[in-house]
Amino acid sequence: MAKPGRMDKLITIQEWGADSPAQDAYGAPSGTWATYATRWAEKIDKSGREFFTGGTVGEATCMWKTYYIDGLTTKMRISYDSEYYDIIGIKELGRRDTHEITAKVQS
C-alpha cells in the first residue's frame, strides 16, 4: 500500500510519439516525447555505479513508487528535476493500487 506522505516528487511519465511516415535526414523515424501522465511519487535510490572508460560514466538505478498508471510500459520514460530515467521494470502492487517502477538515469 502506498504512503501518500512519502510521495513528494512530481514526476512526468513520457511516451515516444513517433510520427509514422516521417523520417529524419538519416532515415530514422522522427518524433518527440509526449506527456502520458503526471503523478506524485516516492523516489528510492537503489544503486550507483561509476566506472572509467576514457572518461567518467555514471550509472544510477532507482525505484519510484506511485499510484497505479493504466497502460504503463517499459517503452516509456520518467522526467523529474531536469533528468530522464529509462523505465526498466514495472511491478504492480495490490489490485491496481500502486506501481513500483525501476528506472535507470539516462547519461
Buried (B, 14 or more C-beta within 10 A) or exposed (E): EBEEEEBEBEBBBBBEEEEEEEEEEEEEEEBEBEEBBEBBBBBEEEEEEEEEEEEEEEEBBBBBBBBBBEEBEEEBBBBBEEEBBBBEEBEEEEEEEBBBBBBBBEE
